[in-house]
Amino acid sequence: MPEELRQALTPAENGIYISLHIQPGARREGVAGLFGSALKIALNAPPVDGKANAALQRFLSDKLGVPRKNIELCSGTSSRDKRVFVSGITIEQAEERLS
């Protein structure tokens, strides 16, 4: 998956953008591969009251090794398709930690 993963990542000044497809209410949390050109992530949290967005921020923080404050939801707050900006990380670091 490392080569394909790069299509979901976009470099930016001071960080990266990640295109995501979220599967809320899943039994197991984790990276579930690609969904089109987005990284699919399964989360335990239900898609209500922002719980899935909070769980996504926590999951990415843990997986990428960056503080939660470094993860900003840019679009898709009420959609399964989201785009996040992660500051303080490079594409190479993200690929290694998400694989």
N, C-alpha and C positions, 0 to 999 in steps of 0.2 A: 503493500500500500504506500510506501514512502514516495514513490514517483508520482502516483495519482494524487496524493495528498496535497502536493504543491498547487494544484488548480484551485483549491479552496482557500489558499493563502495569498495575500497581496501585501507586498512590502510598502511601508510608509515611513515617514520621518519619525524617529523615536519609537517605532513599534511595527505592528502588522495588523491587517484586517483579516478576519476569518469569516467566510460564508458558512452558515450552519443550517442544518435541517434537524429540528428537535422532535424527539418521540417522547412526549410526557407520559407518565403513568406506567412506565416499563417495569418489569420485574427486576431487571439488573441494570445498573448504571454502567455506562462505558461508551467508548467510541465504537460505533457500529458500521464503520466503513464510509463509503461515499454514497450520496444520493444526488445524482446528476453531477454538478460541479461543486456541491456543498458537502461538508463533513457532517455525517449523521451522528447525533449523540442521543443515546437513550438515557432518560432521567426517571427516577422513582416518583418525583413530585407530580401532583396533578396540575393541570393547566388552569388553575383558578387563583384569583387574588394575587397574581404575581409570584406564586410559589415556584413555578417552573423556571421563571427568570432568575430568581434568587438561587435556586438549585444549580442552574447553569453557571452562574457567576462563581459559586463555591466549587463546582466541579472543575471549571477551567483554571481557577486559582490553584487548586491542588495539583492538577495534572501538569500545568505549565510551570509551576513553581514561582508564581508572581503573586503579590498582594492583591486582594479583591479590588482595592481601589484602582488598580491598573487595568481593570476590565470594564469597558464602557459599551453598553448596548446602543448601537447606532441606529438600527432599524429593526422592525418586526416585534415590537413589544407584545402584541396580541396575536402573533402569527407563528406558525411552526418554522417558517423561514426567517432567519435572523442574520444580522451582520454585526460583529463585535470588533472593537478596536482594543488591542492589548498593547500597552506601552511597556517598554523596557525588555523587549525580547526580539530576537531575530527570527527569520523564516527557518534557518537551519536549526536553531534551538527548538522551535515549535515542532518541526518535523520529527526531530529525535524524541521529544517528550510525548507526542501524540501517537507515535507508531507503536 
